[in-house]
Amino acid sequence: MLRSNQRSLRKSLSLTLNVLTWLDRVDYDRYAIEVRLLGLDYGNRRIGLALSDFSGTLARPWKVLERQHSANHEAVDQVLKSVRQLQSEEDGLGCVVVGLPTHLDGTPNEQTVHVQAFVDALRKRTELPVTFQDERLSSYEAERLLAIRETDWRKRKSRLDAAAATVILQDYLDTTKV
């Protein structure tokens, strides 16, 4: 009887030590987030939107906003409508991540100025943090991923901007402690 109790105690102690060892390795900060993030791929004709899960682990395409005019304030209005919709939902919204276009060597390109002006206008009209994420090769990566499932480029084109926003947001989630 005594030996049986000792074995049971050892087994329980061993299990407890395994759990404590596992708990030491858990990155608690990584699991602390419980709010979604919105990723944007800002373009002259369309704005791709992607959404993370509330744990900040996975990004998925959400939708594409067609830009009616070239005015920045109308693009900001369109994005703010989506931001407010997400904020009103149960999972909420914690941050907006915007892809910053640059040349492959990291220097600004002609689109960089437009994106920075858009983000400046967006920051003035929302209390949410708005941050940049390097978007080099995001459209290329999105096109490559879409081509795996859809061979018709006409069908892929309609989803390309949301897919690029997904790549941008996933890069942010993978490289940033949220």
Buried (B, 14 or more C-beta within 10 A) or exposed (E): EEEEEEEEEEEEEEEEEEEEEEEEEEEEEEEEBEBBBBBBBBBEEBBBBBBBBBBBBEBBBBBBBEBEEEEBEEBBEBBBEBBEEBBEEEBEBBBBBBBBBBEEEEEEEEBBEBBBEBBEBBBEBBEBEBBBBBBBEBBEBBBEBBEEEEEEEEEBEEBBBBBBBBBBBBBBBEEEEB
